Every structure is written in C-alpha cells, then in structure tokens.
C-alpha cells in the first residue's frame, strides 16, 4: 500500500485531488482525502428521473446484506450521508439490507410521522429498491419462470412494495407511515424472454378481472395513485419512478426498453466494468438504447462483486466472501471506478461497501468516493483500453460470472424487403431491427443490391421495436433484385443478412 500523508488533507487539497482525478491524471492507487470531506461532490443529471445524483451511490449489498461480526452496517449508511452521497440502493432480496436502512433512517429522522421528521433531508436523496416478483397478481410458472421469493416476503409485487416501506420507514412488521415512499422500484435481474413476457402482462390494457397482471402495470398504479389493475383500491402513491436491472443479457435489456411504448421505464441498473467487452457487451448494446430513451443509468458490478480481487468469480453468499480492502497495487480500484463512470450513458455507480475505516486509505467508501469525482468524458479511448488491459489481468479477465458469454458482431435482425408503385416510380423498401454489436460499437449499415454496395446509413440506437431501421430507393427497372443489409462496427468487421428477394414486376 502506498505511503500516506502524515496529516489529513484539507478540503482544498481534496478538491484539487478530485480535479486531477477527473482529468484522468495519476494520483496513485491509494490517494486519499481527509476527514473533512469535499465542499461539493460531483453530480450528474439522471435522464428523465429529474434528479442529480452523486457519481457514487451506496450499494445495498456487501456489509449491508452479509454483515461481518466486526462491521456495523448502520454506520456505513450514516457515513455515506455524512460524506454527501445522495443515491442509495437496496432490495427485497438483500436479506437485512432494508432493515439496516430503517435503523439508519430512524437516527436521521427520515420516517414520516415520527417526532423530528426531516422532510427536507428526505427530499434531498434518492432511494431505490428492487423486487424479483414478476407479477402483481396470479403469478404463474411458465418456461421455468416463477415469482422469486426468499420466504420472508409475500408472493406479488404489491407485497414487496409494502414490505420495503415497512422495513425502511415503518415498524418492520408490515405497517408503514402515511407519506412514506421510495423514489424508484426496479424489477430486478431481468434476463430472459420469459421475464419480459411476465412483467409486461397486462401492461397495454390493465384489466382488474385478468387472472395474471405483471409487475409493470402494478407498479404504474402505485406510482400514479390509480387503480387500473384493481390492486390499489386505496389509490396509494408509494413510489415515484419505475425501472429494471440487468446483469447478463444485453438482448433482453434492449427489448425490455424497446417494448415500453408508454415510456414508463425511467431507470436502468446495469452491470458494467472494465471486463465488459470480454463478454456480451452492455456498453455497446444496451446502454446506448437506454441513453436514446433518456433513461437514468446506474452502473453496478464495478469490481465484478469483488472478483477483480480476492473473491472467487461466483455469487456472494456469505460474509466471509466479502472483499474489505481497497484495491491492489497491481489493479488500482480507482481505475475501475473511473472506467464505469466514463462509459457513455452512465450517470452514477452503486458500489457495495464492505469496510469503512478511520484511516482514509483503508476506507472503501472514502476511496471510492474520491475515484468517482470524474467527468463523463474525462478518459479517452486509449485510457479506457489501458484500464481494460489492467482488468484483464484479474483471473485472465474471467471475472464477469454474471454476464453472458461474448459473441461476435451479429447481422441485422428480422430483415424484410418490399416494394410499391408510387405513381410511375417503383420504390424498394428495406426494414430491419438493430444488429447486436460484438466488442466494438456499431457504426453503420450498408445496403447491397445484386452483389454491389449501393448505399449506407449510419447506425443509431433503436429506441423502440415499433421503429425499425428502414431504407428506400427508387428503381428504374422492373426486374428482380437481391438485397442484403450489412452491419459494420468500429473495427471494420461486418455481418450481413441473407439475400432479400425483390420479385420482378
């Protein structure tokens, strides 16, 4: 570990250090700030969430979920507030995490209806929780899908909303005070087509008589104070925003957003770290689609849940699996934080904290906060590739156990060719859905007719399934033609459709 200064850094020294960090300059792997903290933390507007979040948020797992005997999860939360962090993450499937927030919030006077309730403080931060329950009503088992429950909660999305409010703001036994709310509920870990079908059930046309109602229609009722599903008879408003989270599949993540014709999804929590491009990449596939829809994007798995360091590349399940040290000389934690936060489209990063310490060099929270003081475009492509090279040294880059395996650039999907006469003009029309990128971003699509390239069109993230890519051209003859659409990425790699036949007129 690097030598530490003899005295704590002043506020000015911190701000100077943060400015250097944001410029991508080296401060050493363990550059620290003092106990005074910064005068003002960097914040970023989170898309249509309408909130400016600090670039570091407190993750709801690590010691908040699997608490070692010598750690106090409440003190971790309180220290995050003291440092000025304003984005907080938890979940109904994170064991005691929500209860630990409840204990901290009582100390901070954040429970409505209790003596000394600090409404101004409550409005100053953003609290996100999650549900893995796919249905608000009548959960089914289909294609291996079920309503996930740890046995301590109910069986529907509604149960999880109320459980959160009771644990965080209420008595922990089911009751919660009037005026309690969470800022966002995420439908957690959507990774399959069956997940999508379940959560969208009844979304287009909510029907209280329906046997099955998915999570999205349910959450809308409790966001808007409506009762279109019949599940909110008191017309309570218990949440302000709706989103979802994704670990594995960019394809599923993209379709989840693209199917949202009502624009209900405001937030995306997505796995993104410096080994992302060694897998089916979120940063060149899913995150651009979220950005095109002005969705607030929260990065997670910045350290691959500790697998970048001493932890095995597998799901954490016990306190003794936590990584409670700060980075390593070979792989500075600061660089990994900077990578995620300079990924285009990302607004903040939530990182679980295993250990806080009076020594700033040993305090994960302080070190991660300093690393997060970086502008979105502070690192160039060369800087990001250098960090990827560093990250690849961790378990040969095989850290992202939660992420789908790498795949090459794919061809444009669902291509179709059609034609029509417009007056005397014969018009050919091609349509297709976005290709999936490999390890480089998509750049353009080329149009090939009868074995020759005739045109090209730039790629842009496809915001909606109902708005595919299209190309039209006038043909001077009435002969048959063969078309192909070819995707091209930033490295010049190509992948094309099969022949699309246009019949002679």
C-alpha positions in Angstrom: 0.0 0.0 0.0 1.3 3.5 -0.8 2.6 5.7 2.0 0.0 8.1 3.5 0.5 11.7 4.3 1.1 12.5 8.0 -1.9 14.8 8.3 -5.4 14.7 6.8 -5.9 16.5 3.6 -7.8 19.8 3.7 -11.0 20.5 1.7 -8.9 22.4 -0.8 -6.5 19.5 -1.2 -9.4 17.1 -1.7 -10.9 19.3 -4.4 -7.5 19.7 -6.1 -7.1 15.9 -6.0 -10.6 15.3 -7.3 -9.9 17.7 -10.2 -6.8 15.8 -11.1 -8.7 12.5 -10.9 -11.5 13.9 -13.1 -8.8 14.8 -15.7 -7.6 11.2 -15.7 -4.2 12.1 -14.1 -2.4 9.6 -11.9 -2.7 10.1 -8.2 -1.5 6.6 -7.2 -3.8 3.7 -6.3 -4.4 4.9 -2.7 -4.6 8.6 -3.0 -6.9 9.7 -0.1 -8.8 12.7 1.2 -9.1 13.7 4.8 -11.9 13.6 7.3 -13.3 17.0 6.3 -14.6 15.7 3.0 -15.3 17.7 -0.1 -17.1 21.0 -0.3 -19.2 19.8 -3.2 -19.4 16.3 -4.8 -19.8 15.9 -8.5 -23.3 15.2 -9.6 -24.9 14.2 -12.9 -28.5 14.6 -14.1 -30.1 11.2 -14.4 -32.0 11.4 -17.6 -35.7 11.7 -17.1 -35.5 10.8 -13.5 -35.2 14.5 -12.8 -32.6 14.0 -10.1 -28.9 15.0 -10.0 -27.1 12.0 -8.4 -23.7 12.0 -6.9 -21.4 10.0 -9.1 -21.1 7.4 -6.3 -24.1 5.7 -4.8 -24.2 3.3 -1.8 -24.8 -0.2 -2.9 -27.3 -2.3 -0.9 -25.3 -5.5 -0.7 -21.8 -6.2 0.7 -21.8 -5.5 4.5 -25.4 -4.1 4.4 -26.5 -7.6 3.4 -23.8 -10.0 4.6 -22.6 -8.2 7.7 -19.3 -9.5 9.3 -19.2 -9.5 13.1 -16.8 -6.5 13.2 -18.7 -4.3 10.8 -21.7 -2.0 11.6 -23.9 -1.6 8.5 -25.8 1.4 10.1 -22.5 3.3 10.4 -21.7 2.7 6.8 -25.1 4.3 5.8 -24.6 7.2 8.2 -21.1 7.8 6.9 -22.4 7.9 3.3 -24.8 10.6 4.4 -22.1 12.5 6.2 -19.9 12.4 3.0 -22.8 13.9 0.9 -23.7 10.8 -1.1 -27.3 11.1 -2.3 -28.1 7.9 -4.2 -28.9 4.8 -2.1 -29.7 1.2 -3.3 -31.3 -1.7 -1.6 -33.6 -4.6 -2.4 -36.2 -7.0 -1.1 -33.9 -9.9 -1.8 -30.9 -8.4 0.0 -31.6 -10.0 3.4 -31.4 -7.4 6.2 -30.3 -4.6 3.9 -33.7 -2.7 4.0 -33.8 -3.2 7.8 -30.4 -1.7 8.2 -31.6 1.3 6.2 -34.5 1.5 8.6 -32.2 1.7 11.6 -30.1 4.4 10.0 -33.1 6.4 8.8 -34.6 6.4 12.3 -31.3 8.0 13.5 -31.6 10.5 10.7 -35.3 11.3 11.4 -36.4 10.1 8.0 -39.6 8.3 9.0 -42.7 10.3 8.3 -44.9 10.8 11.3 -42.2 10.3 13.8 -41.0 13.2 16.0 -38.4 15.4 14.3 -39.2 14.1 10.8 -36.7 15.8 8.4 -38.7 16.1 5.2 -36.1 18.4 3.6 -33.4 15.7 4.1 -35.7 13.0 2.8 -36.3 15.0 -0.4 -32.5 15.5 -0.9 -31.6 11.9 -1.6 -32.8 9.1 -3.9 -33.7 5.7 -2.5 -34.1 2.8 -4.9 -35.3 -0.7 -4.0 -35.9 -3.8 -6.1 -38.4 -6.7 -6.5 -37.8 -10.0 -8.2 -41.5 -10.7 -8.1 -42.7 -10.7 -11.7 -46.4 -10.4 -11.1 -48.7 -8.2 -9.2 -51.5 -10.8 -9.4 -51.7 -14.5 -10.1 -48.1 -15.4 -10.6 -47.6 -18.4 -12.9 -44.9 -20.8 -13.6 -44.1 -20.9 -17.3 -40.9 -21.7 -19.2 -39.1 -22.1 -15.9 -40.2 -18.7 -14.7 -41.7 -18.1 -11.2 -42.3 -15.4 -8.8 -39.0 -15.3 -6.9 -39.3 -15.2 -3.1 -37.0 -15.8 -0.2 -39.8 -17.0 2.0 -39.8 -13.8 4.2 -42.0 -11.8 1.8 -45.3 -12.2 0.1 -45.8 -13.5 -3.4 -46.5 -10.5 -5.5 -45.0 -7.1 -6.5 -47.5 -5.4 -4.2 -46.2 -7.3 -1.2 -42.7 -6.2 -2.0 -43.6 -2.5 -2.2 -45.3 -2.6 1.2 -42.5 -4.7 2.7 -39.9 -2.2 1.7 -41.9 0.7 3.2 -42.4 -1.2 6.4 -38.7 -2.2 6.8 -37.3 1.2 5.8 -39.8 3.6 7.3 -42.2 1.6 9.4 -42.3 -1.0 12.1 -40.7 -3.8 10.1 -43.8 -5.9 10.7 -45.9 -4.7 7.7 -47.1 -1.2 8.8 -45.7 1.9 7.3 -46.5 5.6 7.9 -48.6 7.8 5.7 -46.3 9.8 3.4 -43.6 7.1 3.1 -42.4 6.4 -0.4 -39.4 5.1 -2.3 -38.0 7.1 -5.2 -37.8 4.1 -7.6 -38.6 0.4 -7.7 -36.6 -1.8 -10.1 -37.9 -5.1 -11.4 -34.7 -7.0 -10.6 -32.5 -9.2 -12.7 -34.5 -9.5 -16.0 -32.5 -11.9 -18.1 -34.9 -13.9 -20.3 -37.7 -13.6 -22.7 -40.0 -15.2 -20.2 -39.1 -12.4 -17.7 -40.2 -9.8 -20.2 -43.4 -11.5 -21.1 -44.3 -11.8 -17.4 -43.6 -8.3 -16.3 -45.4 -6.8 -19.4 -48.5 -9.0 -18.8 -51.5 -6.6 -18.8 -49.3 -3.5 -19.3 -51.0 -2.4 -22.5 -54.6 -2.8 -21.2 -54.8 -3.4 -17.4 -57.8 -5.4 -16.5 -58.8 -6.0 -12.9 -60.6 -9.2 -13.9 -57.5 -10.6 -15.5 -56.0 -13.8 -13.9 -52.5 -12.5 -14.3 -51.2 -8.9 -14.0 -47.5 -8.3 -14.5 -45.2 -6.1 -12.3 -45.1 -3.1 -14.7 -48.9 -2.4 -14.7 -48.9 -2.9 -10.9 -46.1 -0.5 -10.3 -47.7 2.1 -12.5 -50.8 2.0 -10.3 -48.7 2.6 -7.2 -46.7 5.3 -8.9 -49.7 7.2 -10.1 -52.2 6.5 -7.3 -54.5 4.8 -9.8 -56.4 1.5 -9.5 -56.5 0.3 -13.1 -55.3 -3.2 -12.1 -57.7 -3.4 -9.1 -54.7 -4.0 -6.9 -54.5 -0.4 -5.4 -58.0 0.2 -4.0 -56.8 2.9 -1.7 -55.1 4.6 -4.6 -51.9 5.0 -2.7 -48.8 6.7 -4.2 -45.9 4.7 -2.8 -43.2 5.2 -5.5 -42.1 7.9 -7.9 -40.2 6.0 -10.6 -40.1 2.6 -12.2 -37.1 0.8 -13.7 -35.4 -2.5 -14.0 -32.0 -4.2 -13.6 -29.9 -6.4 -15.8 -26.8 -8.5 -15.3 -26.4 -10.9 -18.2 -28.2 -10.3 -21.4 -27.9 -7.1 -23.5 -30.5 -8.5 -25.9 -33.1 -8.9 -23.1 -32.2 -5.5 -21.7 -32.7 -3.8 -25.1 -36.0 -5.5 -25.8 -37.3 -4.6 -22.3 -36.7 -0.9 -23.1 -37.8 -1.1 -26.7 -41.2 -2.6 -25.8 -42.0 0.2 -23.4 -44.3 2.2 -25.8 -45.7 4.2 -22.8 -42.3 5.4 -21.6 -42.8 4.1 -18.1 -39.2 2.9 -17.5 -37.2 5.7 -16.1 -34.1 3.8 -14.7 -31.8 1.0 -15.6 -29.3 -0.6 -13.2 -26.8 -2.4 -15.4 -23.6 -4.5 -14.9 -20.7 -2.6 -16.4 -17.0 -2.8 -15.6 -13.6 -2.9 -17.4 -14.1 -6.6 -18.4 -17.4 -5.9 -20.1 -16.1 -6.2 -23.6 -14.8 -9.7 -22.9 -18.5 -10.7 -22.6 -21.7 -9.9 -24.5 -21.1 -6.2 -24.0 -23.6 -3.9 -22.3 -21.7 -0.7 -23.2 -22.0 -1.1 -26.9 -25.5 -2.7 -26.9 -27.9 -2.0 -24.0 -26.6 1.3 -22.5 -26.9 3.2 -25.8 -30.5 2.1 -26.1 -31.2 3.4 -22.6 -29.5 6.7 -23.4 -31.6 7.1 -26.5 -34.7 6.9 -24.3 -33.2 9.3 -21.8 -33.2 6.7 -19.1 -31.2 7.2 -15.9 -28.4 4.6 -16.0 -26.8 3.3 -12.8 -23.7 1.1 -13.1 -23.2 -1.9 -10.9 -20.6 -4.7 -10.6 -17.8 -2.2 -11.0 -15.4 -4.6 -9.2 -17.3 -7.6 -10.5 -18.6 -8.1 -7.0 -15.0 -8.3 -5.7 -14.0 -10.9 -8.3 -11.5 -8.4 -9.7 -9.6 -9.0 -6.4 -9.6 -11.9 -3.9 -13.1 -13.2 -4.2 -13.9 -16.2 -6.5 -15.9 -15.4 -9.6 -19.2 -16.6 -8.2 -22.2 -15.2 -6.4 -21.5 -13.9 -2.9 -23.5 -15.8 -0.3 -21.6 -15.3 3.0 -19.9 -12.5 4.9 -16.5 -14.2 4.7 -16.6 -13.9 0.9 -16.6 -10.1 1.1 -13.6 -8.1 -0.1 -12.9 -5.5 2.6 -9.7 -4.0 1.3 -9.1 -1.1 -1.1 -7.9 -2.2 -4.5 -4.4 -3.5 -5.0 -1.1 -2.1 -6.3 -1.5 -4.1 -9.5 -5.1 -3.1 -10.1 -6.0 0.2 -8.5 -9.7 0.4 -7.6 -9.8 4.0 -8.7 -9.2 3.0 -12.3 -12.1 0.5 -12.3 -14.4 3.2 -10.8 -13.3 5.7 -13.5 -13.9 3.2 -16.3 -17.5 2.6 -15.3 -18.2 6.3 -14.8 -16.7 7.3 -18.2 -18.8 4.7 -20.0 -21.1 6.9 -22.3 -24.6 6.9 -20.9 -23.8 6.1 -17.3 -24.8 8.6 -14.7 -23.8 7.1 -11.3 -22.3 3.9 -9.9 -23.5 2.0 -6.9 -20.8 0.1 -5.0 -21.4 -2.1 -2.0 -19.1 -1.3 0.9 -17.5 -4.0 2.9 -15.5 -1.8 5.3 -15.3 1.8 6.5 -12.3 2.9 8.5 -11.0 5.9 10.4 -7.9 5.7 8.2 -9.0 7.1 4.8 -6.5 4.8 2.9 -8.3 1.7 4.3 -11.9 3.1 3.9 -13.6 1.7 0.8 -16.3 4.4 1.0 -13.8 7.3 1.0 -11.6 5.8 -1.6 -14.4 5.0 -4.0 -15.9 8.4 -3.5 -12.7 10.1 -4.5 -12.4 7.9 -7.5 -15.9 8.8 -8.6 -15.0 12.5 -8.9 -14.6 12.3 -12.6 -16.3 14.0 -15.6 -18.2 11.7 -18.1 -15.7 12.3 -20.9 -12.5 12.6 -18.8 -10.9 9.5 -20.3 -10.1 9.0 -23.9 -10.4 5.7 -25.8 -6.7 5.0 -25.2 -7.1 5.5 -21.4 -10.1 3.1 -21.4 -8.3 0.5 -23.4 -5.4 0.7 -20.9 -7.7 0.1 -18.0 -9.2 -2.8 -19.8 -5.8 -4.3 -20.2 -5.2 -3.9 -16.4 -8.6 -5.5 -15.7 -7.8 -8.5 -17.9 -5.0 -9.4 -15.5 -7.7 -10.3 -12.9 -8.5 -14.0 -13.4 -7.5 -13.7 -17.1 -10.4 -11.3 -17.5 -12.9 -14.0 -16.5 -14.5 -12.1 -13.7 -17.9 -11.4 -15.0 -19.6 -14.6 -14.0 -23.0 -12.8 -14.1 -22.7 -11.7 -17.8 -23.5 -13.6 -21.0 -20.6 -15.0 -23.0 -19.0 -12.9 -25.7 -20.5 -13.2 -29.2 -19.3 -11.7 -32.5 -21.0 -8.9 -34.4 -24.4 -10.1 -35.5 -26.3 -9.4 -38.7 -29.2 -7.0 -38.8 -32.2 -8.8 -37.3 -35.6 -9.5 -38.9 -34.8 -8.1 -42.3 -37.6 -7.7 -44.9 -37.8 -6.3 -48.4 -40.9 -4.9 -50.0 -41.9 -2.7 -53.0 -44.7 -0.5 -54.2 -45.5 1.8 -57.1 -45.8 5.5 -56.3 -47.3 6.9 -59.4 -44.8 5.9 -62.1 -42.0 5.2 -59.7 -41.1 1.8 -58.4 -39.9 2.1 -54.8 -37.9 -0.6 -52.9 -38.1 -0.6 -49.1 -35.9 -2.5 -46.7 -36.6 -2.8 -42.9 -34.6 -4.4 -40.1 -34.0 -4.3 -36.4 -30.7 -3.5 -34.8 -27.8 -5.8 -35.1 -26.1 -6.9 -31.8 -22.6 -5.5 -31.5 -19.6 -7.6 -30.6 -16.7 -5.9 -28.7 -16.9 -2.7 -30.8 -19.8 -0.3 -31.3 -21.9 -0.4 -34.4 -21.1 2.4 -36.9 -23.3 1.9 -40.0 -25.4 -0.4 -42.2 -24.5 -0.9 -45.8 -27.1 -1.7 -48.5 -26.1 -4.2 -51.1 -28.1 -4.8 -54.3 -27.3 -7.6 -56.7 -23.8 -8.1 -55.2 -22.8 -4.4 -55.2 -22.9 -1.8 -52.4 -25.3 0.9 -53.4 -25.8 2.9 -50.2 -25.2 3.1 -46.4 -27.0 4.6 -43.4 -25.5 5.4 -40.0 -26.3 3.2 -37.0 -28.1 4.8 -34.1 -29.6 3.1 -31.1 -33.0 1.7 -31.9 -35.3 3.2 -29.3 -38.5 1.3 -30.0 -39.4 -2.1 -31.5 -42.1 -0.3 -33.5 -39.5 1.9 -35.1 -37.1 -0.4 -37.1 -34.4 0.9 -39.4 -35.5 1.5 -43.0 -34.1 2.3 -46.3 -35.9 3.2 -49.6 -34.7 3.7 -53.1 -36.3 4.2 -56.5 -35.6 1.6 -59.1 -35.5 2.4 -62.8 -36.4 -1.1 -64.0 -39.0 -3.8 -63.2 -36.5 -6.7 -62.9 -36.0 -8.9 -59.8 -33.3 -7.9 -57.4 -31.5 -9.3 -54.4 -30.7 -7.1 -51.4 -28.5 -7.6 -48.3 -28.1 -5.4 -45.3 -24.7 -5.5 -43.7 -23.8 -4.2 -40.2 -20.3 -2.6 -39.8 -18.6 -1.9 -36.5 -15.9 0.4 -35.4 -13.2 -2.1 -36.2 -14.5 -2.6 -39.7 -15.9 -6.0 -39.0 -19.1 -6.9 -40.9 -22.0 -9.2 -40.6 -24.8 -9.3 -43.2 -28.3 -10.7 -43.7 -29.1 -13.4 -46.2 -30.5 -12.4 -49.6 -33.7 -10.5 -49.5 -35.6 -11.2 -52.8 -37.5 -8.5 -54.6 -39.7 -10.0 -57.2 -39.9 -8.6 -60.7 -43.0 -6.5 -61.5 
